[in-house]
Amino acid sequence: MALLEASGIGKNFEETHVLKDISLTLEKGEALAIIGSSGSGKTTLLRCLNFLERPDTGVIKVNGETMWDAADPATQKESEIRKKRLHFGLVFQNFNLFPQYTALQNVRLAGELLAKERPDYKANKKAIHAELEQQAQELLAQMGLSARAGHYPHQLSGGQQQRVAIARALALHPDILCFDEPTSALDPELTGEVLRVLRDLADRKTTMIIVTHEMHFARDVADRILFMDGGVVVEEGPAKELMDHPKEERTKQFLAHYSE
């Protein structure tokens, strides 16, 4: 059974059909890259999959459990949506770190807020905080940022900030890690350090969806690629196969533009 199943996803913004009947699956440990030109619906699809946008049509299942059914209001309660969102870790283009907190505090914060909802929180507060602190330090070490733990976002480069954002997303142990153009706000020389982290996560079989315009990265690191255009999935397949031997004319045009 696929970890993530989405079927018939549609999204309209007023008169504009941004997504039209999109279906996809994602297996545990798989890295899926979503490519396409600006305005093709990539980011909207990602935001629908983790409920930052509400799909107008379609069903989303995680581990076989229905998370969202556009035809069933019972799946759409705001209090439930917040919990369901925890299945997904999201890394944004612009890092979205809290400027008043250090790197370590940024990584730790969401876990601390969630811990307060645990029934054993008051009794075990000290131990829980010590555990969260250790986990945050380990994640920053994994990102190569141990020496920057006490730095504030304004003291970090864009690449370092994005790596803190990735550590923060991992801290909640999501089933699926979602990246929305994770390198688009970075200078070219800083892009490599973030892509190396993503490559490492793929090697560790982290389940990921990556919206990206880094074609070489998509080809080398993703297991599968989904090419979108005009709000529909034009073509999908194994990454190297789709990049090297696209079947659809529109895919060929898009990839030719990138190889010029």
Backbone as JSON, one array per atom type, in Angstrom:
{
  "sequence": "MALLEASGIGKNFEETHVLKDISLTLEKGEALAIIGSSGSGKTTLLRCLNFLERPDTGVIKVNGETMWDAADPATQKESEIRKKRLHFGLVFQNFNLFPQYTALQNVRLAGELLAKERPDYKANKKAIHAELEQQAQELLAQMGLSARAGHYPHQLSGGQQQRVAIARALALHPDILCFDEPTSALDPELTGEVLRVLRDLADRKTTMIIVTHEMHFARDVADRILFMDGGVVVEEGPAKELMDHPKEERTKQFLAHYSE",
  "N": [[0.84, -1.19, 0.0], [0.54, 2.2, -0.85], [2.25, 4.94, 0.73], [1.33, 7.55, 0.52], [-1.61, 8.54, -1.07], [-3.21, 10.25, -3.56], [-6.11, 11.32, -5.18], [-7.93, 12.55, -7.93], [-7.57, 15.31, -7.45], [-8.54, 18.63, -7.36], [-8.34, 22.18, -7.77], [-9.56, 25.42, -7.53], [-9.07, 28.88, -8.04], [-11.15, 31.33, -7.71], [-12.21, 32.0, -10.9], [-10.24, 30.57, -12.08], [-8.89, 27.48, -12.97], [-6.67, 25.86, -11.24], [-5.59, 23.4, -10.51], [-6.3, 20.3, -12.03], [-7.97, 17.48, -11.68], [-5.91, 15.75, -10.51], [-3.89, 12.96, -9.82], [-1.85, 10.98, -7.72], [0.7, 8.79, -6.37], [2.77, 7.85, -3.58], [5.44, 6.03, -2.45], [6.69, 4.61, 0.63], [9.85, 5.81, 1.6], [10.48, 6.8, -0.86], [11.6, 9.28, -3.21], [10.08, 11.91, -4.73], [10.13, 14.06, -7.41], [8.7, 17.11, -8.46], [8.24, 18.77, -11.38], [8.09, 21.57, -13.67], [6.93, 24.46, -15.53], [6.75, 27.9, -14.29], [3.69, 28.67, -12.69], [2.46, 26.31, -13.35], [1.17, 24.85, -11.47], [2.51, 23.43, -9.53], [3.38, 24.22, -6.89], [0.92, 24.78, -5.72], [-0.24, 22.24, -5.76], [1.46, 20.9, -3.95], [0.86, 22.35, -1.63], [-1.81, 21.69, -1.34], [-1.61, 18.98, -0.79], [-0.63, 18.94, 1.8], [-2.56, 20.32, 3.12], [-2.42, 23.1, 3.4], [-3.6, 24.52, 1.48], [-7.0, 24.07, 0.62], [-8.22, 21.39, -1.11], [-10.63, 21.49, -3.77], [-11.84, 19.39, -4.98], [-11.53, 15.81, -4.71], [-9.55, 13.21, -3.03], [-7.39, 12.54, -0.29], [-5.12, 10.29, 1.01], [-3.23, 8.96, 3.73], [-1.12, 6.42, 4.64], [-3.25, 4.7, 4.14], [-5.36, 5.82, 5.5], [-8.05, 8.05, 5.31], [-7.39, 11.35, 4.87], [-8.35, 13.65, 3.8], [-11.33, 14.41, 2.21], [-12.95, 15.88, -0.28], [-15.63, 15.74, -0.62], [-16.66, 15.11, 1.82], [-17.49, 16.62, 4.64], [-16.8, 15.94, 7.25], [-14.14, 15.26, 7.26], [-12.87, 17.63, 7.22], [-12.54, 19.3, 9.39], [-11.16, 22.0, 11.21], [-9.65, 21.65, 13.58], [-8.89, 19.0, 13.36], [-7.48, 19.03, 10.98], [-5.14, 20.36, 11.65], [-3.79, 18.45, 13.19], [-3.52, 16.44, 11.28], [-1.79, 17.63, 9.54], [0.64, 17.18, 10.67], [1.65, 14.89, 9.63], [3.15, 15.71, 7.58], [6.19, 17.33, 6.81], [7.19, 20.58, 6.12], [9.21, 22.5, 4.01], [9.97, 25.7, 3.17], [10.39, 28.11, 0.42], [11.52, 30.49, 1.36], [12.64, 30.04, 3.84], [11.44, 30.87, 6.4], [12.12, 31.07, 9.15], [12.01, 31.77, 12.7], [12.87, 34.97, 13.6], [13.61, 35.85, 16.14], [14.59, 33.73, 17.54], [17.27, 31.41, 18.24], [19.18, 29.19, 16.05], [19.09, 26.6, 17.19], [16.89, 26.87, 18.92], [14.86, 27.36, 17.06], [14.68, 24.87, 15.81], [13.83, 23.32, 17.89], [11.42, 24.32, 18.76], [8.73, 23.66, 17.74], [8.42, 21.03, 18.58], [8.43, 21.4, 21.34], [6.07, 22.85, 21.72], [4.18, 20.96, 20.91], [4.7, 18.98, 22.78], [3.6, 19.98, 25.1], [0.99, 19.27, 24.95], [0.93, 16.67, 25.66], [-0.21, 14.11, 27.86], [1.51, 13.38, 29.93], [3.12, 15.54, 30.34], [3.53, 17.52, 32.42], [4.47, 16.0, 34.55], [6.82, 14.92, 33.51], [8.33, 16.98, 32.51], [11.0, 18.04, 32.58], [12.63, 15.93, 31.61], [11.5, 15.54, 29.09], [12.08, 17.98, 27.81], [14.86, 17.87, 27.84], [15.28, 15.73, 26.13], [14.23, 16.74, 23.73], [16.01, 18.83, 23.31], [18.43, 17.43, 22.92], [17.78, 16.0, 20.6], [17.41, 18.11, 18.78], [20.0, 19.16, 18.7], [21.34, 16.99, 17.56], [20.13, 16.9, 15.03], [20.92, 19.37, 13.95], [23.64, 18.84, 13.86], [23.63, 16.81, 11.94], [23.03, 18.37, 9.76], [25.36, 19.71, 9.51], [25.77, 21.92, 11.14], [26.48, 22.33, 13.79], [28.21, 24.16, 15.01], [26.86, 26.47, 14.7], [24.66, 26.59, 16.28], [23.89, 28.42, 18.3], [23.45, 30.74, 16.92], [21.56, 33.45, 15.51], [18.95, 33.77, 12.97], [19.63, 36.03, 11.3], [22.33, 36.02, 11.43], [23.19, 34.0, 9.9], [24.0, 32.45, 6.74], [22.02, 32.27, 3.68], [21.95, 29.59, 2.8], [22.61, 28.23, 5.14], [20.46, 28.98, 6.76], [18.4, 27.68, 5.39], [19.11, 25.05, 5.81], [18.76, 24.89, 8.57], [15.99, 25.16, 8.56], [15.27, 22.75, 7.33], [16.17, 20.93, 9.28], [14.4, 21.65, 11.3], [11.95, 20.85, 10.19], [12.37, 18.08, 10.11], [12.42, 17.52, 12.79], [9.92, 16.95, 13.81], [9.41, 14.42, 13.06], [8.08, 13.71, 10.53], [5.92, 11.83, 8.27], [6.24, 12.35, 5.62], [8.4, 14.45, 3.87], [8.24, 17.66, 2.61], [9.27, 19.79, 0.05], [9.35, 23.04, -1.16], [10.55, 24.41, -3.86], [13.31, 24.55, -2.75], [15.77, 25.8, -3.16], [15.44, 28.18, -4.47], [15.62, 30.75, -3.44], [18.24, 31.17, -3.02], [21.7, 32.14, -3.46], [23.68, 31.04, -6.26], [26.11, 29.75, -5.41], [25.47, 28.87, -2.9], [23.51, 27.07, -3.24], [24.38, 24.46, -3.67], [25.08, 23.39, -1.12], [22.64, 22.98, 0.13], [21.41, 21.22, -1.64], [23.1, 19.05, -1.32], [22.39, 18.21, 1.24], [19.77, 17.36, 0.74], [20.31, 15.28, -0.99], [21.62, 13.56, 0.75], [19.5, 12.99, 2.5], [17.85, 11.6, 0.73], [19.47, 9.4, 0.27], [19.24, 8.24, 2.74], [16.79, 7.21, 2.57], [14.57, 8.86, 3.03], [11.21, 9.77, 2.88], [10.09, 11.83, 0.38], [8.75, 14.79, -1.19], [9.58, 16.89, -3.73], [9.37, 19.99, -5.01], [10.88, 21.44, -7.67], [13.26, 23.37, -9.63], [15.66, 22.52, -10.32], [17.05, 20.72, -12.54], [19.09, 18.79, -13.04], [19.57, 17.84, -10.51], [17.04, 16.76, -9.91], [17.0, 14.65, -11.74], [19.16, 13.08, -10.86], [18.74, 12.5, -8.14], [16.02, 12.09, -7.42], [13.59, 9.44, -7.26], [11.34, 9.19, -8.82], [9.77, 11.27, -11.3], [7.43, 13.86, -11.74], [5.88, 15.58, -14.21], [4.38, 18.67, -14.6], [1.95, 20.71, -16.23], [0.02, 23.5, -16.92], [-1.78, 22.88, -14.84], [-2.25, 20.15, -14.91], [-1.09, 16.72, -14.75], [1.27, 15.96, -16.99], [3.11, 14.02, -17.65], [4.63, 11.23, -16.07], [7.18, 9.31, -14.42], [9.97, 6.96, -13.92], [12.85, 8.7, -12.76], [15.34, 9.08, -14.31], [14.63, 7.94, -16.71], [12.43, 9.5, -17.57], [13.67, 12.0, -17.85], [15.68, 11.52, -19.73], [14.43, 10.22, -21.85], [11.83, 11.47, -22.66], [8.31, 11.04, -23.24], [6.09, 12.59, -23.97], [5.23, 15.36, -26.06], [5.08, 17.94, -24.95], [6.6, 17.66, -22.64], [9.1, 17.18, -23.75], [9.6, 19.66, -24.99], [9.75, 21.35, -22.74], [11.98, 20.27, -21.31], [13.96, 20.59, -23.22], [14.26, 23.31, -23.25], [15.56, 23.67, -20.84], [17.99, 22.49, -21.28], [19.31, 24.07, -23.0]],
  "CA": [[0.0, 0.0, 0.0], [1.32, 3.44, -0.93], [2.21, 5.79, 1.92], [0.44, 8.68, 0.17], [-2.44, 8.38, -2.27], [-4.08, 11.39, -3.85], [-6.86, 11.03, -6.4], [-8.94, 13.52, -8.38], [-7.38, 16.6, -6.77], [-8.83, 19.83, -8.14], [-8.33, 23.42, -6.99], [-9.88, 26.62, -8.29], [-9.03, 30.2, -7.41], [-12.21, 32.03, -8.45], [-12.52, 31.38, -12.2], [-9.05, 29.87, -12.61], [-8.69, 26.08, -12.58], [-5.23, 25.75, -11.04], [-5.32, 21.96, -10.56], [-7.41, 19.62, -12.68], [-8.05, 16.02, -11.62], [-4.55, 15.21, -10.34], [-3.75, 11.76, -8.98], [-0.46, 10.51, -7.58], [1.0, 7.94, -5.21], [4.13, 7.96, -3.1], [5.78, 4.89, -1.6], [7.6, 4.9, 1.75], [11.26, 5.8, 1.2], [10.62, 7.28, -2.24], [11.74, 10.72, -3.44], [9.33, 12.31, -5.93], [10.35, 15.45, -7.82], [7.65, 17.69, -9.3], [8.84, 19.82, -12.21], [7.15, 22.26, -14.56], [7.2, 25.9, -15.59], [6.03, 28.72, -13.31], [2.26, 28.72, -12.96], [1.93, 25.01, -13.8], [0.37, 24.26, -10.38], [3.36, 22.59, -8.67], [3.33, 24.64, -5.48], [-0.47, 24.61, -5.25], [-0.42, 20.81, -5.49], [2.17, 20.6, -2.7], [0.1, 22.96, -0.53], [-3.04, 20.9, -1.17], [-1.28, 17.67, -0.2], [-0.49, 19.06, 3.26], [-3.73, 21.04, 3.64], [-2.27, 24.55, 3.51], [-4.74, 24.89, 0.63], [-8.02, 23.01, 0.7], [-8.66, 20.96, -2.45], [-12.08, 21.59, -4.03], [-12.29, 18.03, -5.29], [-10.52, 14.78, -4.54], [-9.31, 12.47, -1.78], [-5.98, 12.35, 0.08], [-4.96, 9.26, 2.05], [-1.89, 8.67, 4.23], [-1.15, 5.09, 5.27], [-4.58, 4.1, 3.97], [-6.38, 6.56, 6.24], [-8.5, 9.24, 4.57], [-7.07, 12.62, 5.54], [-9.17, 14.71, 3.2], [-12.26, 14.04, 1.15], [-13.64, 17.14, -0.57], [-17.08, 15.5, -0.57], [-17.04, 14.71, 3.18], [-17.12, 17.7, 5.58], [-16.25, 15.37, 8.51], [-12.67, 15.19, 7.15], [-12.37, 18.98, 6.97], [-12.57, 20.12, 10.61], [-9.88, 22.7, 11.39], [-8.87, 21.04, 14.68], [-8.33, 17.74, 12.85], [-6.53, 19.36, 9.92], [-3.87, 20.7, 12.29], [-3.13, 17.18, 13.55], [-3.18, 15.72, 10.04], [-0.66, 18.3, 8.92], [1.87, 16.68, 11.28], [2.19, 13.82, 8.78], [3.99, 16.35, 6.56], [7.12, 18.39, 7.18], [7.25, 21.47, 4.96], [10.33, 23.44, 3.92], [9.53, 26.75, 2.24], [11.43, 28.8, -0.37], [12.14, 31.61, 2.08], [13.12, 29.54, 5.14], [10.4, 31.08, 7.43], [12.61, 30.88, 10.52], [11.64, 32.84, 13.63], [14.1, 35.76, 13.74], [13.96, 36.11, 17.55], [15.11, 32.5, 18.14], [18.5, 30.86, 17.66], [19.0, 28.0, 15.2], [18.68, 25.49, 18.04], [15.52, 27.12, 19.4], [13.96, 27.18, 15.92], [14.51, 23.44, 15.57], [13.21, 22.72, 19.08], [10.18, 25.0, 19.17], [7.47, 22.96, 17.44], [8.37, 19.86, 19.47], [8.06, 21.87, 22.69], [4.65, 23.21, 21.71], [3.42, 19.7, 20.85], [4.91, 18.23, 24.03], [2.7, 20.52, 26.13], [-0.31, 18.6, 24.82], [1.05, 15.29, 26.14], [-0.76, 13.95, 29.22], [2.57, 13.22, 30.94], [4.06, 16.67, 30.2], [3.87, 18.16, 33.7], [5.24, 15.07, 35.38], [8.13, 14.61, 32.91], [8.73, 18.18, 31.75], [12.46, 18.19, 32.48], [13.15, 14.86, 30.74], [11.0, 15.79, 27.72], [12.86, 19.1, 27.25], [16.24, 17.39, 27.61], [15.22, 14.87, 24.94], [14.05, 17.62, 22.57], [17.28, 19.55, 23.15], [19.4, 16.5, 22.34], [17.37, 15.72, 19.21], [17.68, 19.32, 17.98], [21.45, 19.24, 18.49], [21.71, 15.92, 16.61], [19.67, 17.3, 13.69], [21.82, 20.43, 13.47], [24.9, 18.17, 13.52], [23.39, 16.14, 10.65], [23.04, 19.43, 8.74], [26.67, 20.36, 9.51], [25.58, 23.26, 11.72], [26.68, 22.31, 15.26], [28.9, 25.39, 15.45], [25.97, 27.62, 14.48], [23.43, 26.36, 17.06], [23.52, 29.6, 19.07], [23.33, 31.9, 16.04], [20.22, 33.86, 15.08], [18.85, 33.71, 11.51], [20.32, 37.11, 10.58], [23.78, 35.75, 11.48], [23.42, 32.81, 9.07], [23.8, 32.6, 5.29], [20.77, 31.68, 3.2], [22.07, 28.13, 2.78], [22.56, 27.76, 6.53], [19.07, 29.13, 7.22], [17.57, 26.64, 4.8], [19.44, 23.79, 6.49], [18.05, 24.93, 9.86], [14.57, 24.9, 8.27], [15.15, 21.3, 7.08], [16.28, 20.28, 10.59], [13.15, 21.93, 12.01], [10.91, 19.98, 9.63], [12.67, 16.7, 10.51], [12.28, 17.36, 14.24], [8.58, 16.44, 14.14], [9.33, 13.04, 12.54], [6.95, 13.58, 9.6], [5.94, 10.68, 7.34], [6.65, 12.84, 4.3], [9.04, 15.75, 3.9], [7.86, 18.38, 1.39], [10.12, 20.94, -0.25], [8.83, 23.92, -2.21], [11.66, 25.16, -4.47], [14.14, 24.86, -1.58], [16.99, 26.55, -3.47], [15.15, 29.3, -5.37], [15.97, 32.05, -2.83], [19.67, 31.11, -2.67], [22.73, 32.4, -4.46], [24.12, 29.77, -6.86], [27.16, 29.04, -4.66], [24.89, 28.3, -1.67], [22.54, 26.05, -3.63], [25.01, 23.14, -3.56], [25.08, 22.86, 0.24], [21.28, 22.51, 0.42], [21.18, 20.02, -2.47], [23.85, 17.94, -0.68], [21.56, 17.72, 2.35], [18.65, 16.61, 0.14], [20.88, 14.03, -1.51], [21.86, 12.72, 1.93], [18.18, 12.52, 2.96], [17.41, 10.58, -0.23], [20.28, 8.2, 0.55], [18.71, 7.65, 3.97], [15.44, 6.75, 2.22], [13.54, 9.75, 3.57], [10.12, 9.94, 1.92], [10.12, 13.26, 0.06], [8.21, 15.39, -2.41], [10.42, 18.07, -3.95], [9.08, 20.86, -6.15], [12.21, 21.99, -7.96], [13.65, 23.71, -11.0], [17.03, 21.99, -10.49], [16.79, 19.52, -13.36], [20.13, 17.76, -12.85], [19.31, 17.28, -9.19], [15.85, 15.91, -10.02], [17.36, 13.44, -12.47], [20.13, 12.25, -10.13], [18.38, 12.18, -6.75], [14.65, 11.61, -7.28], [13.26, 8.12, -7.82], [10.35, 9.43, -9.88], [9.5, 12.68, -11.62], [6.09, 14.2, -12.21], [5.95, 16.84, -14.96], [3.08, 19.34, -14.64], [1.79, 21.86, -17.11], [-1.37, 23.95, -16.99], [-2.63, 22.3, -13.81], [-2.44, 18.7, -15.06], [0.12, 15.91, -14.86], [1.46, 15.63, -18.4], [3.89, 12.79, -17.75], [5.39, 10.84, -14.87], [7.91, 8.06, -14.61], [11.28, 6.92, -13.26], [13.5, 9.99, -13.01], [16.3, 9.12, -15.42], [13.9, 7.6, -17.93], [11.64, 10.66, -18.01], [14.57, 13.09, -18.26], [16.48, 11.16, -20.9], [13.58, 9.77, -22.95], [10.43, 11.87, -22.43], [7.39, 10.54, -24.26], [5.13, 13.62, -24.4], [5.84, 16.5, -26.77], [5.2, 19.1, -24.05], [7.75, 17.38, -21.76], [10.31, 17.36, -24.57], [9.81, 21.11, -25.14], [10.16, 21.9, -21.44], [13.33, 19.83, -20.99], [14.87, 21.18, -24.21], [14.48, 24.68, -22.78], [16.52, 23.62, -19.73], [19.31, 22.0, -21.71], [19.9, 25.04, -23.95]],
  "C": [[0.88, 1.25, 0.0], [1.18, 4.24, 0.36], [1.24, 6.95, 1.71], [-0.3, 8.34, -1.1], [-3.32, 9.61, -2.43], [-4.81, 11.08, -5.15], [-7.87, 12.15, -6.67], [-8.81, 14.9, -7.77], [-7.63, 17.76, -7.75], [-8.82, 21.05, -7.24], [-8.59, 24.6, -7.91], [-9.63, 27.86, -7.43], [-9.93, 31.1, -8.24], [-12.45, 31.32, -9.78], [-11.38, 30.52, -12.75], [-8.95, 28.46, -12.06], [-7.18, 25.84, -12.46], [-4.77, 24.29, -11.07], [-6.54, 21.25, -11.12], [-7.23, 18.1, -12.57], [-6.68, 15.36, -11.52], [-4.56, 14.01, -9.41], [-2.27, 11.38, -8.92], [-0.35, 9.59, -6.38], [2.47, 8.15, -4.84], [4.39, 6.79, -2.15], [6.71, 5.35, -0.46], [9.04, 4.81, 1.26], [11.53, 6.33, -0.19], [10.79, 8.79, -2.27], [11.08, 11.05, -4.78], [9.64, 13.78, -6.22], [9.19, 15.89, -8.71], [8.27, 18.86, -10.05], [7.77, 20.42, -13.11], [7.43, 23.75, -14.53], [6.41, 26.64, -14.52], [4.56, 28.79, -13.7], [1.65, 27.4, -13.4], [1.1, 24.32, -12.72], [1.18, 23.45, -9.39], [3.2, 22.94, -7.19], [1.93, 24.48, -4.91], [-0.74, 23.14, -4.93], [0.24, 20.44, -4.16], [1.38, 21.13, -1.5], [-1.23, 22.24, -0.29], [-2.75, 19.58, -0.46], [-1.08, 17.77, 1.31], [-1.48, 20.07, 3.86], [-3.5, 22.52, 3.94], [-3.25, 25.23, 2.55], [-5.73, 23.74, 0.71], [-8.46, 22.62, -0.71], [-10.19, 21.08, -2.59], [-12.67, 20.24, -4.4], [-11.16, 17.06, -4.91], [-10.37, 14.25, -3.12], [-7.81, 12.34, -1.56], [-5.92, 11.33, 1.21], [-3.49, 9.14, 2.43], [-1.97, 7.37, 5.01], [-2.55, 4.47, 5.23], [-5.7, 4.83, 4.68], [-6.76, 7.83, 5.47], [-8.26, 10.49, 5.4], [-7.99, 13.74, 5.07], [-10.06, 14.09, 2.13], [-13.11, 15.28, 0.9], [-15.15, 16.98, -0.48], [-17.57, 15.17, 0.84], [-16.58, 15.76, 4.2], [-16.5, 17.18, 6.89], [-14.73, 15.31, 8.47], [-12.04, 16.58, 7.12], [-12.38, 19.89, 8.2], [-11.19, 20.71, 10.87], [-9.01, 22.07, 12.47], [-8.2, 19.74, 14.23], [-7.25, 18.01, 11.8], [-5.15, 19.65, 10.52], [-3.08, 19.44, 12.66], [-2.67, 16.44, 12.29], [-1.95, 16.32, 9.37], [0.67, 17.77, 9.47], [2.45, 15.49, 10.52], [3.22, 14.39, 7.79], [4.93, 17.36, 7.2], [7.29, 19.27, 5.96], [8.42, 22.42, 5.07], [10.01, 24.42, 2.81], [10.71, 27.34, 1.46], [12.23, 29.76, 0.5], [12.44, 31.3, 3.54], [12.07, 29.67, 6.26], [10.87, 30.74, 8.84], [12.1, 32.03, 11.39], [12.88, 33.67, 13.94], [14.56, 35.95, 15.19], [14.53, 34.87, 18.25], [16.4, 32.06, 17.46], [18.16, 29.66, 16.77], [18.47, 26.84, 16.03], [17.23, 25.66, 18.51], [14.5, 26.95, 18.27], [13.66, 25.71, 15.68], [13.67, 22.81, 16.69], [11.76, 23.15, 19.28], [8.9, 24.19, 18.94], [7.31, 21.73, 18.34], [7.95, 20.25, 20.87], [6.57, 22.2, 22.77], [3.78, 21.95, 21.7], [3.51, 18.93, 22.16], [3.95, 18.69, 25.11], [1.32, 19.88, 26.08], [-0.27, 17.15, 25.33], [0.52, 15.18, 27.56], [0.32, 13.87, 30.3], [3.51, 14.43, 30.99], [4.5, 17.24, 31.55], [4.79, 17.27, 34.54], [6.67, 14.89, 34.85], [8.74, 15.79, 32.15], [10.24, 18.25, 31.51], [13.05, 17.18, 31.49], [12.74, 15.1, 29.28], [11.83, 16.91, 27.07], [14.31, 18.69, 26.97], [16.31, 16.54, 26.35], [15.1, 15.72, 23.67], [15.33, 18.4, 22.26], [18.32, 18.67, 22.46], [19.07, 16.22, 20.87], [17.68, 16.91, 18.31], [19.17, 19.45, 17.69], [21.92, 18.19, 17.47], [21.31, 16.29, 15.18], [20.55, 18.41, 13.12], [23.17, 19.84, 13.09], [24.78, 17.47, 12.17], [23.44, 17.14, 9.5], [24.4, 20.14, 8.65], [26.66, 21.73, 10.16], [25.79, 23.29, 13.23], [27.27, 23.62, 15.76], [28.01, 26.63, 15.34], [24.71, 27.54, 15.36], [22.95, 27.6, 17.8], [23.35, 30.86, 18.24], [21.86, 32.17, 15.7], [20.16, 33.87, 13.55], [19.64, 34.79, 10.77], [21.84, 36.93, 10.58], [24.16, 34.56, 10.59], [23.27, 33.16, 7.59], [22.47, 31.97, 4.9], [20.8, 30.16, 3.2], [21.99, 27.54, 4.17], [21.14, 27.87, 7.08], [18.18, 28.02, 6.66], [17.86, 25.28, 5.44], [18.82, 23.74, 7.9], [16.57, 24.61, 9.64], [14.33, 23.41, 8.0], [15.22, 20.53, 8.4], [14.98, 20.46, 11.38], [12.02, 21.03, 11.5], [11.11, 18.52, 10.07], [12.38, 16.45, 11.99], [10.93, 16.78, 14.65], [8.34, 15.03, 13.59], [8.15, 12.87, 11.56], [7.07, 12.31, 8.76], [6.54, 11.11, 6.0], [7.23, 14.24, 4.46], [8.78, 16.44, 2.56], [8.73, 19.62, 1.23], [9.52, 21.74, -1.39], [9.97, 24.79, -2.73], [12.7, 25.54, -3.41], [15.39, 25.67, -1.87], [16.71, 27.84, -4.23], [15.53, 30.65, -4.78], [17.47, 32.15, -2.55], [20.56, 31.55, -3.82], [23.24, 31.07, -4.99], [25.15, 29.02, -6.02], [26.64, 28.41, -3.37], [23.91, 27.17, -1.98], [23.1, 24.65, -3.37], [24.91, 22.55, -2.17], [23.7, 22.34, 0.64], [20.98, 21.24, -0.39], [21.93, 18.82, -1.91], [23.05, 17.34, 0.47], [20.4, 16.88, 1.8], [19.13, 15.26, -0.4], [21.12, 13.04, -0.37], [20.54, 12.16, 2.46], [17.65, 11.43, 2.04], [18.17, 9.28, 0.0], [19.79, 7.47, 1.79], [17.28, 7.15, 3.79], [14.35, 7.54, 2.95], [12.47, 9.91, 2.49], [9.94, 11.43, 1.65], [9.34, 13.59, -1.21], [8.95, 16.71, -2.58], [9.95, 18.8, -5.2], [10.37, 21.59, -6.46], [12.35, 22.41, -9.41], [15.09, 23.29, -11.26], [16.94, 20.66, -11.23], [17.83, 18.41, -13.14], [19.92, 17.06, -11.52], [18.12, 16.33, -9.24], [16.21, 14.58, -10.69], [18.21, 12.5, -11.61], [19.62, 11.74, -8.79], [16.97, 11.6, -6.62], [14.52, 10.19, -7.85], [12.31, 8.27, -9.01], [10.18, 10.92, -10.09], [8.09, 12.8, -12.15], [6.23, 15.54, -12.94], [4.54, 17.42, -15.09], [3.09, 20.49, -15.62], [0.31, 22.23, -17.14], [-2.31, 23.25, -16.02], [-2.93, 20.82, -13.96], [-1.07, 18.01, -15.05], [0.24, 15.46, -16.31], [2.13, 14.27, -18.53], [4.53, 12.49, -16.4], [6.09, 9.53, -15.15], [9.2, 8.06, -13.83], [12.12, 8.12, -13.71], [14.39, 10.0, -14.25], [15.6, 8.85, -16.75], [13.13, 8.81, -18.47], [12.55, 11.78, -18.52], [15.29, 12.77, -19.57], [15.63, 10.77, -22.11], [12.12, 10.16, -22.72], [9.55, 11.42, -23.58], [6.51, 11.65, -24.84], [5.85, 14.81, -25.02], [6.07, 17.69, -25.83], [6.38, 18.9, -23.09], [9.05, 17.63, -22.51], [10.64, 18.85, -24.72], [10.36, 21.72, -23.86], [11.61, 21.54, -21.13], [14.36, 20.4, -21.97], [15.23, 22.61, -23.79], [15.56, 24.7, -21.68], [17.91, 23.21, -20.18], [20.0, 22.96, -22.68], [21.13, 25.71, -23.35]]
}
